[in-house]
Amino acid sequence: MEYDSVLVGWNIRVERTKAHMTQTELSAATGIDAATISKYEKGIMTPGIDKAYAIVRALGCTLNDICPTPAALAAPA
């Protein structure tokens, strides 16, 4: 399944903000370079499953929070 990189990036930023973390702190918690996290959040790059899993573990959210399925996108809020 392919995801909209801008939507994924926006969701990473939202979850990171909710977790009161900076990009630098998320970088330290995941081992992912801060510049790469910035590119994810800007929609320039999309994390692979291994990086996405590291991000959600560090943020305390789920993969569905950052990479929603089409059914989740269609569900009423």
GIRAJO-V442402 format. One record per helix or strand. SS is the DSSP state (H for helix, E for strand). FROM is the first residue (numbers start at 1). TO is the last residue. If there is no record, write none. Layout:
{{SS:FROM:TO} {SS:FROM:TO}}
This chain:
{{H:5:18} {H:23:30} {H:34:42} {H:49:59} {H:63:66} {H:70:74}}
